[in-house]
Amino acid sequence: MSGSNRDRVYLLAAVCALALALGSVGFLDAPAGPRLTVDRERPTHTTLVGLQGYHEEGRAIELSPAGEVLWRYEKFDDVFDVEALGEERVQIAGASTVPDTECPSRFRDDGTPGCVRNAVRIVDRENKATEWEYAWYDVERHEHELHDVDRYRVNGEARWVFVDMGNDRVFAVDRAGEIQWRWSANETYDRPPEMGPEGDWTHINDIDRLGPGVFQVSLRNFDTVVELRVEPNGSVGVTPIVGPNDYDATAAERGPLYEQHNPDRLAEGHLLVADSKGDRVVELDRSGEVVWTVGGSGRLDWPRDADRLGNGHTLITDSYNDRIVEVDGSGAVVWAVETGGLPYDADRLNASRAGEGSSDRPTAEGAALRSQESEASSVVDIAEYGLTLLKYTIPGWLSPYLLALGALAGVGALFEVYQTR
């Protein structure tokens, strides 16, 4: 075989391999339907899941113990927090990009195509009609989405408290949409002078009401969880619970968390946290010491939610592995469903169709849980990260064309070899 023919064969083979690899990504992320992958111990009740989506295919789904989709809602580009409100209603927090013509005037000519509309909706489970909604606009969807909302009551009246990532603030509204109190990170922390107004500073991604006037907030980019104490006059005090409480903290100062999501209080004041960049779930005691871990890069990839269940198991949203997993007291997976679509949040429902929650759930010591972590090689970590980036960048509709291109390139390479024999 001449040098030029050999070069053509190598080039066609390379195109074939690359196109087939890229084309397969769309199928790896195909939202056709969840699949039960581990069935050692089926749950008794269903699981409600929020799927952020890779390409504006965000949705909320309810999974049966067999991993089948019993219900779905698909009216957001991205879906984050989901919560069942009894038999008839579901509360969903999400975000959608809208064209400039539908944006408030200050976002129409800001140099960014469109804007984002963040909303929480309470929808009728049967007909999916919106019964109540609160929404606001921001400059763009990326790093400006609504990731969490907590519903509670004051003197019998409903309240909703939001984390507004794009504006680095927390605020609460009543049913009429009137703001009851608010807190801005700018009141407590100094924004880096080099960071523009739309920069990803705090990345506030979670809030839970712990009791009257007390709210727990996750400052992801500070690797910190804080408590907000809201006084009757509307003033807000901030107390760090775990983490350096500093955006500019060094790696040595970081503490046990690394870009965490969805911290939940357990019994005895313990904290269960999806330690996302650490690829693990951790439980911390009142002093902030790690007392239990599960995961590691060999088992989890960017988990973003973890709930302790009443039986001592832990339900984990394993985001970059596109699955929901339940682990037992030894850390072994006893139930898992591949969901596709970048899951963000999962709630195991009880007989009353409400999330089990974690506030009264057992600690690792109380449930005699054993830690279990395993780390993958750096090569595997890099490969998995690259695959995740491809899922974000390659739309599913392009996959068949890439696969066809790969097949044609492969046929071309074989033809070149045949011609030169």
Residue, then its C-alpha position, 0 to 999 in steps of 0.5 A: m500500500s502506498g503512503s498516500n493510500r495508507d494516509r487516506v485509510y488512517l484518516l477515514a478510520a479516524v473519522c469513523a472512530l470519532a463520528l461513531a463515538l460522538g454519535s453514540v453520546g446522543f444514545l447514551d443520553a437518550p430520554a426514551g425511558p428509564r431502565l431498572t438496573v439494580d433490583r435487589e430490594r425494591p422500594t414499597h412506594t414510588t419515587l419523584v424525580g426532577l430531570q434537569g436535561y442536557h438540551e432543553e428536555g427537562r422534565a419531572i417524572e414519577l417512577s414505580p418501584a419497577g422503574e416504569v414512568l407513571w407520570r411526567y411533566e415536560k413544560f420546562d427547559d430545565v427541572f430542578d426541585v420536585e415535591a409531591l403535595g398529596e394525591e392530587r398536586v405536584q410542586i415543580a421548580g424549573a427554568s426556561t429560555v424565552p425569546d427577547t420579544e417576551c423578556p422584560s425591556r432590560f433583558r431585550d438588548d443586553g447582548t444575550p439572546g433571550c432571557v430565562r424565566n424561573a418559576v415554581r408551579i403547583v400543577d394538577r397531577e391528572n390534567k397538569a394544569t397550573e394551579w399556582e405559579y410564582a415567576w421572575y426573569d433573569v438575564e440567561r439560563h446558565e447559572h441563573e436558574l431556580h434550583d430550589v424552593d421550600r414551601y412552609r406555613v406561617n399562622g396557617e398561611a402558605r409561604w414559599v422561600f426561594v434561592d435566586m442564584g442569578n441575583d445571589r439572594v434568598f426571598a420568601v413570598d406569600r400566596a399573593g406573590e408579596i415578598q415577606w422577607r429577603w436576604s442578599a449575599n451582598e449584605t454579608y459578603d464582599r463580592p470579588p471586585e473582578m467579578g461582573p454583576e452576572g458572574d457565578w459568585t455564590h451559586i446559592n442552590d438549596i434552602d430548607r426551613l428548619g423552624p420558625g424564622v430559621f432557614q438553612v442555605s447552601l452556598r455552593n461556590f463557598d463550599t459552605v452551608v449557613e443558617l439564616r435567622v429571620e427576625p420579626n422586623g425582617s432583619v436576617g442574621v447569618t451563621p456558618i454551619v460547615g465550610p470556610n464561609d469564604y468564596d476565596a478560600t484555598a483548598a487547604e481552607r475548604g473543609p469537608l465539602y466541595e461544591q455541594h448540593n441539597p444539604d439535609r438535616l437528620a436527627e441529632g442535628h447531623l447534616l447529610v450532603a451531596d458532596s458533588k465535586g467530591d463524587r460522594v455523599v457525606e454525613l456530618d455531625r454537629s461539630g462539622e466532622v465527617v462521620w459517614t461517607v459513601g461513593g467516591s469517583g469509582r461509584l458516583d459522579w457528581p451526586r446532587d441530592a441525598d435523602r436518608l430513608g426511614n429504613g436507614h437506606t440512602l437515596i442518591t441522585d447520581s447526576y452525571n451517571d444519569r441514575i437514581v440509586e438507593v444504598d443500604g447500610s453497608g453502602a451496597v446499591v440495592w435499587a437503581v434506575e437509569t433515568g437519562g436526562l441529568p437527574y437533579d432531585a429525587d424524593r421517595l414518596n410515602a403512603s400519603r404521597a409526600g416526600e419522606g424527608s430527612s429531619d427525623r431520619p436516623t444518623a449513621e451511628g443510629a442506623a449502624l451504617r458503614s462507610q464505603e468509598s472507592e476511587a476510579s483511576s485519573v484516566v477514567d475520571i477524565a474520560e467520564y468528564g469528557l463524556t459529560l461535556l459531550k452530552y451537553t454539547i451534542p444534541g440527540w438529533l445529530s446522533p443518527y447523522l454522526l453514526a451514518l458518517g462513521a459508517l460511511a467512513g468505515v466503509g470508505a476505509l475498507f474500500e481503500v484497503y480492498q483497492t490496494r490489495 
